[in-house]
């Protein structure tokens, strides 16, 4: 829900940094560094180093913003870059919850993780197909991301908050998994209703 406003703030913060870095980098470098941070955060979730994991997660999100900002400022946007960025995001959203589950692999936690992953899977399938349909009008929409989508309850900003909460309130991880899963389901239903109202039959 808050991605549109956060994107403007993000660009205000990151664009000066990008300009200071100069043109000597490739945006995919930042994506790769962010992926390493995500893997580190997942390892920390597994080992119980939650403070370090939170820091690595936030660094991952910083790199996720930096790669896109760098590509836009220096006109280095590419289909491959957008694909790798999306793949890196989905990897992070998968391995970090998995790390928390392996930290204490009780049956209840694994069941809740399965529920969360199930909501992710259905939402991702719907997200990707709907995004492909909307891609044709992305230029007219003015979107700055590689994927065009209608607004939803759970977007990137909300996901960042939830994953921060995973590290900070890790003793309530099962409850947080359930809440996020329910909100992801609500987002999928929201997109489904939007599709019925806006897509051609």
C-alpha positions as CSV (number, residue, x, y, z in Angstrom):
1,X,0.0,0.0,0.0
2,X,2.8,2.4,0.8
3,X,5.2,1.6,-2.1
4,X,4.2,4.5,-4.3
5,X,5.0,7.1,-1.6
6,X,8.0,5.2,-0.4
7,X,9.4,5.0,-4.0
8,X,9.5,8.8,-4.2
9,X,11.3,9.0,-0.8
10,X,13.7,6.2,-1.8
11,X,14.7,8.0,-5.0
12,X,15.3,11.3,-3.1
13,X,17.6,9.5,-0.7
14,X,19.4,7.2,-3.2
15,X,19.7,9.4,-6.3
16,X,22.4,11.6,-4.7
17,X,24.3,8.5,-3.7
18,X,24.1,7.0,-7.2
19,X,25.4,10.2,-8.7
20,X,28.4,10.2,-6.3
21,X,29.2,6.7,-7.3
22,X,29.5,7.7,-11.0
23,X,28.9,5.5,-14.1
24,X,31.6,3.0,-13.5
25,X,29.4,0.2,-12.2
26,X,26.8,-2.2,-13.5
27,X,23.4,-2.2,-11.7
28,X,23.6,-6.0,-11.5
29,X,26.6,-5.7,-9.1
30,X,24.3,-4.2,-6.5
31,X,21.7,-6.9,-7.1
32,X,24.4,-9.6,-6.5
33,X,25.7,-7.9,-3.4
34,X,22.1,-7.7,-2.1
35,X,21.6,-11.4,-2.8
36,X,24.7,-12.2,-0.7
37,X,23.3,-10.1,2.1
38,X,20.0,-12.0,1.9
39,X,21.8,-15.3,2.2
40,X,23.7,-14.0,5.2
41,X,20.4,-12.8,6.8
42,X,19.0,-16.3,6.3
43,X,22.0,-17.9,7.9
44,X,21.7,-15.5,10.8
45,X,18.0,-16.5,11.2
46,X,19.1,-20.1,11.3
47,X,21.9,-19.6,13.8
48,X,20.0,-17.2,16.1
49,X,22.1,-14.1,15.3
50,X,19.0,-12.0,15.0
51,X,20.6,-8.5,15.3
52,X,23.1,-9.2,12.6
53,X,20.4,-10.8,10.5
54,X,18.3,-7.7,10.8
55,X,21.2,-5.5,9.7
56,X,21.9,-7.8,6.7
57,X,18.2,-7.8,5.8
58,X,18.2,-4.0,5.8
59,X,21.4,-3.9,3.7
60,X,19.7,-6.3,1.3
61,X,16.8,-3.9,0.9
62,X,19.2,-1.0,0.5
63,X,20.9,-2.8,-2.4
64,X,17.5,-3.7,-3.9
65,X,16.7,0.0,-4.0
66,X,20.2,1.0,-5.2
67,X,20.3,-1.2,-8.2
68,X,17.1,0.2,-9.7
69,X,18.0,3.8,-8.8
70,X,21.4,3.4,-10.4
71,X,19.9,1.9,-13.5
72,X,17.5,4.8,-13.9
73,X,19.9,7.6,-13.1
74,X,22.6,6.3,-15.5
75,X,20.2,4.9,-18.1
76,X,21.3,1.3,-17.6
77,X,17.9,-0.3,-17.3
78,X,17.6,-3.7,-18.9
79,X,15.3,-6.7,-19.0
80,X,18.0,-8.9,-17.6
81,X,18.5,-6.5,-14.7
82,X,14.8,-6.4,-13.9
83,X,14.6,-10.2,-14.1
84,X,17.6,-10.7,-11.8
85,X,16.2,-8.1,-9.3
86,X,12.9,-9.9,-9.1
87,X,14.7,-13.3,-8.8
88,X,16.8,-11.9,-5.9
89,X,13.7,-10.6,-4.2
90,X,11.9,-13.9,-4.4
91,X,15.0,-15.7,-3.1
92,X,15.3,-13.4,-0.1
93,X,11.6,-13.9,0.7
94,X,12.0,-17.6,0.6
95,X,15.3,-18.4,2.4
96,X,14.9,-16.0,5.3
97,X,11.6,-17.5,6.6
98,X,13.1,-20.9,6.0
99,X,16.1,-19.9,8.1
100,X,13.8,-19.0,11.0
101,X,12.0,-22.4,10.6
102,X,15.3,-24.3,10.8
103,X,16.3,-22.3,13.8
104,X,13.6,-24.2,15.8
105,X,12.2,-26.9,13.5
106,X,9.2,-27.8,15.7
107,X,6.2,-29.3,13.9
108,X,4.0,-26.3,14.5
109,X,6.6,-23.9,13.0
110,X,7.1,-26.1,9.9
111,X,3.3,-26.3,9.4
112,X,3.0,-22.5,9.7
113,X,5.9,-22.1,7.3
114,X,4.2,-24.3,4.8
115,X,1.1,-22.2,5.1
116,X,3.1,-19.0,4.5
117,X,5.0,-20.5,1.5
118,X,1.7,-21.7,0.1
119,X,0.3,-18.2,0.2
120,X,3.5,-16.9,-1.4
121,X,3.3,-19.5,-4.2
122,X,-0.3,-18.7,-5.1
123,X,0.3,-15.0,-4.9
124,X,3.5,-15.2,-6.9
125,X,1.8,-17.1,-9.7
126,X,-1.1,-14.7,-9.9
127,X,1.3,-11.7,-9.5
128,X,3.5,-12.8,-12.4
129,X,0.7,-13.5,-14.8
130,X,-1.3,-10.4,-14.0
131,X,1.9,-8.4,-14.3
132,X,2.6,-9.8,-17.7
133,X,-0.9,-8.7,-18.8
134,X,-0.4,-5.2,-17.5
135,X,3.1,-4.9,-18.9
136,X,1.6,-3.6,-22.1
137,X,0.3,-0.5,-20.4
138,X,3.3,0.0,-18.0
139,X,4.7,3.0,-20.0
140,X,1.4,4.8,-19.8
141,X,1.0,3.9,-16.1
142,X,4.3,5.7,-15.3
143,X,5.6,2.9,-13.2
144,X,9.3,3.0,-12.2
145,X,9.6,-0.7,-11.5
146,X,10.2,-3.6,-13.8
147,X,6.8,-5.1,-13.0
148,X,3.4,-3.3,-13.4
149,X,0.8,-4.2,-10.8
150,X,-2.3,-2.6,-9.2
151,X,-1.9,-1.6,-5.5
152,X,-2.2,-4.2,-2.8
153,X,-2.3,-4.6,0.9
154,X,1.1,-6.3,1.0
155,X,3.7,-4.7,-1.2
156,X,7.4,-4.2,-0.9
157,X,7.2,-1.7,2.0
158,X,4.9,-3.9,4.1
159,X,7.1,-7.0,3.4
160,X,10.2,-5.1,4.6
161,X,8.4,-4.2,7.9
162,X,7.3,-7.8,8.4
163,X,10.7,-9.3,7.8
164,X,12.2,-6.7,10.2
165,X,9.6,-7.9,12.7
166,X,10.7,-11.5,12.2
167,X,14.2,-10.6,13.4
168,X,13.0,-8.3,16.2
169,X,10.1,-10.3,17.6
170,X,11.5,-13.8,16.7
171,X,9.8,-15.4,19.7
172,X,6.5,-14.8,18.0
173,X,7.6,-16.0,14.5
174,X,4.7,-18.4,14.1
175,X,2.1,-15.6,14.8
176,X,3.9,-13.3,12.4
177,X,4.0,-16.0,9.7
178,X,0.3,-16.5,10.0
179,X,-0.5,-12.8,10.0
180,X,1.6,-12.2,6.9
181,X,0.1,-15.3,5.2
182,X,-3.4,-14.0,5.8
183,X,-2.5,-10.6,4.5
184,X,-0.9,-12.1,1.4
185,X,-4.1,-14.1,0.8
186,X,-6.1,-10.8,1.1
187,X,-3.8,-9.2,-1.4
188,X,-4.3,-12.0,-3.8
189,X,-8.1,-11.7,-3.5
190,X,-7.7,-7.9,-3.9
191,X,-5.9,-8.4,-7.2
192,X,-8.5,-11.0,-8.2
193,X,-11.3,-8.6,-7.7
194,X,-9.4,-5.9,-9.5
195,X,-8.9,-8.3,-12.4
196,X,-12.6,-9.1,-12.7
197,X,-13.3,-5.4,-12.8
198,X,-10.6,-4.3,-15.2
199,X,-9.5,-7.1,-17.5
200,X,-11.2,-8.0,-20.7
201,X,-13.1,-11.2,-20.8
